[in-house]
Amino acid sequence: MAKKEIVWSDLAKLELSNVLEFYVLRNENSDYSLKILEEVEDLLENAI
């Protein structure tokens, strides 16, 4: 079976970055943003 690749658009990358930055500023630490990023990475890994 051929391996599939998920390609993020520039807008999607920017939106993810904006969301992560928002929570860093709002919570004054990066804990929640790191949790979000880990979840996104897990979802992407399992989607392929």
Secondary structure, 3 states (H helix, E strand, C coil): CCCCCCCCCHHHHHHHHHHHHHHHHHHCCCHHHHHHHHHHHHHHHHHC
